[in-house]
Amino acid sequence: MQKNTVIIVATMLLLVCANVVFGFDPMGPPKAMLKKGQPSVGIEYLYGNMDLETSTSTVGLADMDLNNIEINKISGVVGYGLFDSLEIFGRFGLAAIDVDSSVIADNPAASIGSSGFDFSIGGGARATIFEWKDISVGVLAQVSLVQLDGFDDYVGPDNGQFGADMTFSISELTMTEVQLAFGPTWNCTENVSIYGGPFLHFVDGDLDRDGVSFFPNAIPPESETFDINERGVWGGYIGATVLFSKSPNINCNVEFQATGAGYGVAIQLSISP
């Protein structure tokens, strides 16, 4: 057990220290779901909405708020039980975001529009640390990375004075997300369990903006980079698992996550022998 504990702690620290970001990923129960040597495959979808903030060290550029960001993610997931009390998993799929310019009309610099769908990757581990009758208590840690481009160009209103619009484009948005969760799972019936608890949510990344032009035929300034940070670290989540079959094991998770700056709704379907 001591060896398993060391491996669990080392895995969690590796995920926290990894510098690979974008809002919310499905978490599932905070406990090991697979036995030692047992694999699993699955698919998941998440819709989220969050507020982020940006900062820059460039003189003359104001910090930006990115409000009401809509997130869509669909991923394939693979898992493997290292021990009965510890499993690891990885995910790969597509992600896209959309920023609602109607809620940030007073800050046109944040109106970055919609991105195209781009490849996203991630991974993590979940571990059971205590079990009593129908209740398990465990931890989960996961990290994800996505790079988005294909954003709509922003065209500001005609300023009237110069007869030209303010325009700029976002060339790339790179984000890393880390989630750390702790909580119980209650097997309320043979086929249904409920899980949830508090979690920490860290976001880091950067946004590259190509330039701004106020005059026709003007040469825009060089590309600028803004740092992206989360606006809500603490959160909570709740979910339910429904077991459809035991041989093979087919189950579905449905969950809701929320922090002070956003929320996410997710569904996961997995199968294991």
Secondary structure as the mmCIF struct_conf table of DSSP 4:
data_model
#
loop_
_struct_conf.conf_type_id
_struct_conf.id
_struct_conf.beg_label_comp_id
_struct_conf.beg_label_asym_id
_struct_conf.beg_label_seq_id
_struct_conf.end_label_comp_id
_struct_conf.end_label_asym_id
_struct_conf.end_label_seq_id
HELX_RH_AL_P HELX_RH_AL_P1 GLN A 2 CYS A 17
BEND BEND1 GLY A 23 GLY A 23
BEND BEND2 PRO A 30 LYS A 31
BEND BEND3 LEU A 34 LEU A 34
TURN_TY1_P TURN_TY1_P1 LYS A 36 GLY A 37
STRN STRN1 PRO A 39 SER A 55
BEND BEND4 THR A 58 THR A 58
TURN_TY1_P TURN_TY1_P2 VAL A 59 GLY A 60
HELX_LH_PP_P HELX_LH_PP_P1 LEU A 61 ASP A 63
STRN STRN2 ASP A 65 PHE A 83
TURN_TY1_P TURN_TY1_P3 ASP A 84 SER A 85
STRN STRN3 LEU A 86 VAL A 99
HELX_RH_3T_P HELX_RH_3T_P1 SER A 101 VAL A 103
TURN_TY1_P TURN_TY1_P4 ALA A 105 ASP A 106
HELX_RH_3T_P HELX_RH_3T_P2 PRO A 108 ALA A 110
STRN STRN4 SER A 114 SER A 114
HELX_LH_PP_P HELX_LH_PP_P2 SER A 115 PHE A 117
STRN STRN5 ASP A 118 TRP A 132
TURN_TY1_P TURN_TY1_P5 LYS A 133 ASP A 134
STRN STRN6 ILE A 135 LEU A 148
HELX_LH_PP_P HELX_LH_PP_P3 PHE A 151 ASP A 153
STRN STRN7 TYR A 154 VAL A 155
HELX_LH_PP_P HELX_LH_PP_P4 GLY A 156 ASP A 158
BEND BEND5 GLY A 160 GLY A 163
STRN STRN8 THR A 167 PHE A 168
STRN STRN9 ILE A 170 TRP A 186
BEND BEND6 THR A 189 ASN A 191
STRN STRN10 VAL A 192 ARG A 209
STRN STRN11 SER A 213 SER A 213
BEND BEND7 PHE A 215 PHE A 215
TURN_TY1_P TURN_TY1_P6 PRO A 216 ASN A 217
HELX_LH_PP_P HELX_LH_PP_P5 ALA A 218 SER A 223
STRN STRN12 GLU A 224 GLU A 230
BEND BEND8 ARG A 231 ARG A 231
STRN STRN13 TRP A 234 LYS A 246
TURN_TY1_P TURN_TY1_P7 SER A 247 PRO A 248
STRN STRN14 ASN A 249 THR A 259
TURN_TY1_P TURN_TY1_P8 GLY A 260 ALA A 261
STRN STRN15 GLY A 262 SER A 272
#
